[in-house]
Each structure stands twice: as structure tokens, then as C-alpha cells.
Amino acid sequence: MSNPDTKLLASGIQTGGSPLPPVALPEFSSPLFSSLKQRSPALIALLAHLPGVIFAAILVASGIQVTLPGLILIVSLCAALLAWLWQLPLWWRFINLFFLPLVGFALYLQNQTVAIDPNWYLAAFLILALTSIGAVRTRVPLYLSSPRAADELALRLPQNGRLIDLGCGLGGPLARIHEQRPDSRLAGIEAAPLNWLFAWLRLKFSGAKADIRFGNLWTANLADYDIVYAYLSPAPMARLWDKALLEMKPGSLFISNSFSVNGVDTSFDPDELIEISQPGDLSHAQLLIWRMR
């Protein structure tokens, strides 16, 4: 099919010598919806609950007997289905499917004799906020790089080279690179407060020459570094590639863990691809390496 606003689900089924027409799923591509999905997938995921809530309210108002767990299941299934139809990232589909049932289960436990102390909920919320609040703005969850990824980065650093980890998380790769290359000058930037503090303390007490900053990766100047490393998510990669093209010096390396550059010409395919996943590792992690020109 040539319609750009449809997604092909099946290429056709052969019956009696003639294929059936392909089944196509319409995409929601209005400018407003597309903009919202790019800028605020959390809002779109929240809006996906609305049809299920309306349907559940209609059932209750019409006098149809549906248990509370049944209503929760209806809303969650509708929200997960819409998240799939709207092509939200995989984690939002699972969040929409399981969030309300987990809330309902927690409320059920509160009414039992073994009720959970409310302070635990507060503690869990604060930990989640301090480790993940940056993901709301950047659409980048916390991913932890493997030791193999850090080893490959250390191998490619020139003598007294400079490396920055955009979204350095808990500082694991930087600490490992320092162990192997104490001559290197390292930097990291992290948007989640607790992750940043952990990484800062980790590098501070390791004796590394590392500048661990709390803030937004878009404020970092990439011109000073021999290697720019990022383990982010698909969402910011096209914009980050544009930033790398504008700021990075010729001969420096832009290295992305697992996520390719989206929305650019195929002539920008990586110069090198390194498989770093271990046997049985479902992540299929790899390093995509571009040498800037």
C-alpha cells in the first residue's frame, strides 16, 4: 500500500491463486497528536485511560453489575490497547496495563489486617521521583551500561583523552574507565538528583578526574571531547545527532549504546558496530560508533 498514513500488518493471504488485500492499521498522525506524542508521551498514556473510564462509568450508570476489579480490568485493557494502537513505547503499554491493577491491589491490602504502613508508599514515591524525575522531561529511563561497554570505551580513548557520558546514571561506566585509563579526563551529566549524587560520590571517592554535573544534557558543549557516549532511548537520538554534528570536532567519536539515530539519511549509518551482549542476554546490546568528519 502506498498510503503513508497506514501501517501494513499483513502482506496478504493466498487464497485460490489471488492474495487477499493486506490488513492495515490506521495511524494517528494529526499534527497536534504527533506533537503531543513526541513531547509528552506520559500525557498521551494518561489520555489512553479516558475511553475505558467513560465505558466503565456507562456500565455503572446503566445498572450492569460489574465488580470493581472488573471495572479496573476494563480500563486497563482499554488503556493498554490504545497505547499499542498509538504506537507508544513498549514500557508505556505495560504501564497502562498494570498500573491500575497494582493500585487496586495496594488498596485491597490496606483494608486487610496486614495493612502496609503508608510511610512505605511515601518512601517509594520519593525514591522513584529522585531517580526518575528526569525521565519525565527527557523521555530517557535509567539504563545501566554493561562492563563490556565501558571496556570498549576505554580502548578507544586516546592518551589523556576526554570523554563525556550523557545521562551517566549511577556512574558505573565512568568508574570502570577510570580504573583502566587513569590518564583520562571524564565528565558526566545526569538529570535525576539521586542518580547524580550517587555518581558524584562514586567518582569522587575513586579519585577519578571526573566532572559530574547535575543538569540537562542539551546544555553540554560537546566540542571539548574525544568521545561522546550516550545510552539514552530512541526519543532524543535524532536531536542529539544534530547537536553532535554541530559541536563535535573532526576525528572524535560519537558512541551510542543500542539506539540508532532516527530520522536521518542512511548515509549516516555507523562506521563501526560492536556487539557487547553476553550469550542469553535479551537486550542484544551493541555499540554504534560514528567518527565525526
N, C-alpha and C positions, 0 to 999 in steps of 0.2 A: 504494500500500500504506500502511496506517496504522500498521504496527508501527514504533515509534521506534527499535528496535534493528537495523534493516536499512537498507541504503543502496541506492537504486534505481540500477541500472546501465543498464537499457534500458526504454523506456516501452512496449514491446510491438511485435510484428511482425504486420502484417496478412496473414492467410492465409485465403482462402476466405470473406472477409467477417467473420471473427472474429479478434480480436487474440490472440496468444499471451500467456500470463502474463508479466509483467515478470520479468527476472532480477535477483535481489537478492543482495548480498554481505553476510554477517553481520558485524556489528561486534563487537569485543571490548570489552564495556562493563561488566565486573565492577568493583566499586568499587576493589579493590586494583590491578587492571591500569590503570584510568583514572588513579588517583592516581600510580602509577609513571610513566605516560606523561607526565603533566603536570609532575612534579617532577624526573624523571631520564630523559629520552629517550635519553641515552647508554647507560644501563643496559639499556633495552629494546632498543636497537640491538645491543648486545653479546649479549643473550639470543637474539636472532634467529639467531645463528650456531649455536646449540646443536643444533637438529634436523639441520642439514646435517652437523655434526661427527659426530653419532651415526650418521647414514646412511652417511657415508664410513667410519667405523670398522666398521660391519657389512659393508660391501663388502670391506674389507681382511681382516677375520676370516673371511669365507666363502671366501676364496681367489680371488675375482674379480680379474683382472688390470686394474688401473686405474692409469694413470701419476699421478705426483704433481701435475703441472699439471691433470690431470683431476679429482683429488680437491679441489684448491683451487677449481676452477671450480664443482664441485657445491656446496661450502659457500657460496661467494659468491653463487651464484644463489638458493639457499635463503634466505640472509640478506636479499638484496635483495627477494625475493618477500614474505617476512614483513614487512619494513619497509613495503612497499606495502599489504599486507592490514591491517596495524595502523595505517595512515594516519600514519606518522611523517613529519616534514617532508621535503621533497624532497631536501635535502642529505644526510640520513641514508640515504636509499635509494641514492644514488650512492656514499656512503662504504662501505656494506655491499657494494656490487657491486665496487668497485675496490680496497679496502684490501688484502685478502689477495693478489690477483694482483700488486699492486705490491710487497708484502713478498717474495713468491716471486721476482719479477724481480730485486729487490735482492740476495737471497741467491744467485741464479744468477750475478749479476755478480761477487759476492765470490769465486766459485770459478774465475773466468776470470783470464787473465794481466793484464787491465786492472782489477784489483780496486779498488773505491773505498776510500779511506782511511777507517777507522772514525771519525776525528775529524769528518768531514763529517756523519755521521749524528748525532753528539753536537751539533754546531753547529746543525743543522736542528731537532733536538728542542728545544734551548734557545730558539731564536728563536720556534718555534711556541708553546712554553709561555709565554714572556714577552709575546707578542702576543695569545694566545687563551685563556689560563687563565681569564679572567673569563667566557668563554662557557660554561664547564662549569657555573658557578653560576647565571648569569643567562639562559642559552639565547639569548644575543644575539651573533651573529658580528660581525666588523668590516665595517661598511658605510661607504663614503666618500660623503659628500654632494657633489652637483654644485655648481659655482659659481652656477648659476641659483637653487638652493635658498637659498644664503647671500644672494643679492641680494634675494630676496623677503622674507627675514627682516629685512634691513636697512631695507627700505622700510616695514615695519610697526612698527619701534621708535619710540616717542615720544622727544622730546628728553630727553637724559640718561637714557634708558631702560635697564632691566636685563633681561638675557637669560641663561638657563642652557641649556646643551646637555647633555642627559642621555645619557651614552655618547659623549663628544666625540671619541673615536678619536684621530686624529693632529692635531686642532685646526684643520683646514682651514677650515671654516665660520666659526669664531670669528676667525681671522686675516683672512679676507676682509671680515667685518662691521666689524672694527676699521679696515680701510683706508677703508671708505665712511662709517663713523659713529664717528669717534674720540671723540665725546662719550659713547658708550655705555659701560655698565659690564657686563662679560661674566664669565660663570662657566661652568665645565665640570667634569664628573665622569667618571672613567674607571676601569674595574676591571682593565684589563690593564697591568702595570707598564711595559713598554717603550713602549706607545702613550701612556701618561700622561706619561712622561719626555719623549718627543718633542714632545707637545703643549705641555707646560710650558715647554720650552726655546724652542719656536717662538713662543709668545706673549710670553715674557719678552724675547726679543731684538727683537720687533717693537715694543716699547714700549706694548703694549696694557694697559689697566686690566682685567686678567683674573685671576680666581681659579680656577686649575686644580687640582682636588683628586683625589687617588687614593683610590678607595673605591667604595662601593655606592650606586647611585642612590636606593635606598629610604631612605637616611639624609638626603637633601637636603630642606631645607624650601623648598617652592615658593611660600610666601606672599610672598616679597620680590620676585618677578619680574613684569615686564610681559609677557614671552614665555617660555614653556617649550617647548623644541624637543626632539624625540626622533626618532631614526632607529634603531629597535631591531629587533624581529621580531614576528610575531603573538603569540608566547607570553606576554609580560608586559603586553600592552596593556590588558586588562580591569582588571587590578590597578592599573596606572598611572592609568587613568581614574578609578578610585575615589579614588586619592591626590590627583589633580588637583581633583576635586570637593570634597574635604575641605579642601585647603590653599590653592588659588589664589584670589586676590582678584577680586571682580567687575570685569569690563571687561578683564581680562588675557586673553592668547591662549594656548591650548594647540595646538601645531602638531606634527603627526606626518607624517613623510616616508614615504609609500607604504602604511603599515599602519593599517588602521582599528581602531576599538575593537570588540572582540569580546565577545559575551555580555551586551550591554546592550540596552535598549529602543531601537527605531528612532527614537524622538523625540530621541535624542542623535546623529542624523546631523550631519555637519559643517556649519557655517554657510557655509563657502566651500571650494571645491575648485580648486586651481591646478595645471594640467598643467605640469611642468617638464622632461619628457623631450625630447630632441632627435630630429629625424627619423631613423628607423632604430635608435633606442635600444630594445633589447629589454626594458629594465627597466620601461618605462611608468611612470616615477616621477611622483608627484603629491604636493602638499602638502594635507593635510586640516587645516582650521583651525576651531577651536571658540572662540567668545567666551564666557568664563565669566560666569555670572549669579549 
